[in-house]
Amino acid sequence: MLAGAGFAAQTLTARVVLAEDSIRYGSVFRSHSMHLNQIRYRREYEEYQDGPEGGINVPYLELIPTSHGETQSLKIPKNDFDLDNAFWEWVLRIPELEELKTSPLR
């Protein structure tokens, strides 16, 4: 029961903050940030998650860094937020990883 309360508190306090030079996703318990100049690609995908009443597909937005050194990808569950048009306009300017894999060489 205590674990359920912790999960609910994290879900209720989670947020995405897009600042002038960075983006941060997290809650009062844990957060992850990335400088905007470290973002190289984006990808959107669904991940299956098992649950007590059956599984669901959870959609994610992942921001992928320029290198795989110390900076990790930033994974944001899309259903947890009502992200505004300005945010999505910014996101769509980031190259899509899947499009780069399938586009012909120039």
Secondary structure, DSSP 8 states (H G I E B T S, - for coil): -HHHHHHHHHHHH-EEEE-SSEEEEE-SS-EEEEEGGGEEEEEEEEEEE--TT--EEEEEEEEEESSSSS---EEEEGGG----HHHHHHHHTS-BHHHHHHS---
